[in-house]
Amino acid sequence: MDRKLNIAFWVIVGLLILPMVQQFTGIVHERKLRGAVAKADYPEFELSNWFNGSFQQQFESALNDRIGFRPFFIRVNNQVAFSLYRKALASGVIIGKKNYMYEKNYILAVQGEDFLGDTVIETRSRRLKEIQDYFGQKGKHLMVTFAAGKGSFYPEFIPEQYKKEPGRTNLEAYREHFDSMGVNYIDFNKWFLAMKDTSRYCLYPKTGIHWSYYGMVLVIDSLRNYLQKERGVTMPEFEWDGIELTSKYRSSDDDIEKGMNILFRVNYEKLAYPRVAFYDEGIKKLHGVVISDSFYWGLHNIGFSNRILKEGEFWYYFNRIYGNHLDEVIQIDEIDALERIEKNDIIILMATEATLPDFPFGFTDRIYPEIKVTE
């Protein structure tokens, strides 16, 4: 009996000190947590923060954030919450029916709970039209693209407790005001819904918040054809040679699931990945800038910015500029935005339904006063 107690004692001691050993040696490779995971910094010792207790509190937080096997323990906790309570311990994530995953803002958007009101949207639309006309006089083309939204695409899987009688939405209002004023736009949200029941491959993944890789390829092809027609020029050819079906997801096809940091995968359905190719030899390409939320990341990475356009730039939320190399980042506040935009032939603004309350991300606030001064 004593021998068994001794063994149990040393096993418990070993388990207690194992995280400390891992913390200082990193002997076991740990899979990093996904998403925005911030670690508290170790505090600098001062008499003032020692005596008021803030030093001890911050030191404890910093130590806990670096304890060995912390990612594993967090995944265990998140898995238990998901498997037993159908709860996602990730900010803003809602688990829908049949494990379809949403971000809450997409549900609010499709129900009209984030509606800005027609006065605000009319003002923003009118200013966009004036900016569009300003660039049009200079031989440039401004257009808006509405990306698909998961709340609109999969309303049938929204949990019952979140379902409400839908009201007027920002997307509906923008469509109406754009139509009446003549703002150039493509509604990919509407297009995706029209293809939902007939598309051979998945347009919107079950555990991702963005359109699928296959859907993005369709969007690139559509944008290319639109620009070729509108500009009356020959655009680079964009084709794909075959499609690979696999459950090894790429791009953002399972970004919500990965961001939940759980132990076991949720979705194993096969998704489509076209093998794409661009043919731009000898073609004089258009310069372009895309001002967008995160829905443009996939198009940028596939090659729209630098293969369809010439050295195209991605202005992320009209805040940071990404060129062809993602390590080259420029803060928009540090440049003359209007002057830089005027060097382009194409200006594309893109947003999904969940980000329409912030659309067009400060673009009109910055550019509209400047074009009025130049008139």
JONORNOR-V427191 format. One line per field, one symbol per residue. ss: DSSP state (a for helix, b for strand, c for the rest). phi: phi as a letter, one per 20 degrees, with the letter a starting at -180 (. if undefined). psi: psi as a letter, one per 30 degrees, with the letter a starting at -180 (. if undefined). Layout:
ss->???
phi->???
psi->???
//
This chain:
ss->caaaaaaaaaaaaaaaaaaaaaaaacccccccccccccccccccccaaaaaccaaaaaaaaaaaaccccaaaaaaaaaaaaaaaacccccccbbbcaaacbbbaaaaaaaaccccccaaaaaaaaaaaaaaaaaaaacccbbbbbbcccaaaacaaaccaaacccccccaaaaaaaaaaaacccbbbaaaaaaaaccccccccbccccccbcaaaaaaaaaaaaaaaaaaacccccbbbbbbbbbbccccccccaaaaacccccccccccbbbbbbbbbcccccccbbbbbbcaaaaaaaaacaaaaacbbbbbbbcccbbbccccccbbbaaaccaaaaaccccbbbbbbcaaaaaaccccaaaaaaaaaaaac
phi->.fffffffffffffffeggffffedlfdfdfffenededfeffefbgffffenffffffffffffdffmggffffffffffffedlcdecgmedeeflmfdcegffffffemfdfeoffffffffffffffgfffffendcdbdceffcffffcffdfggfdebffdfdffgffgfffffenffbcdfffffffegedffcfebffddddffgffffffgfffgffffffemceegfcccdncedbeefcldfcffgfffldfdfddcffdecfeebdccfmdeeeebcddbeffegfffffpffddeedlfddefllccddefdfeedceffeceffffffedeccddcbdgfdfgdfemnfffeegfffffff
psi->eeeeeeeeefeeeeeefeeeeeeffhfkkkklklajjkkkkklkkleefefffeeeeeeeeeeefgkkgeeeeeeeeeeeeeeeghkkhkkgkkjakggkklkefeeeeffgfgkfkfeeeeeeeeeeeeeeeeeefggljklkkjllkeeeehffgkkeffkljkakleeeeeeeeeeffhkklkifeeeeeffeffkflkfjleglfllleeeeeeeeeeeeeeeeeefhljlkkjlkilkkklgjklbgfheeeeffileklekgkklkjkjlkkjgkgkjlkklkkjlafffeeeeeegeefeeljhlkjjjghekkkafkffjkkkefgljeeeeefflekjkkkllefgfffkhhfeeeeeeeefeef.
//
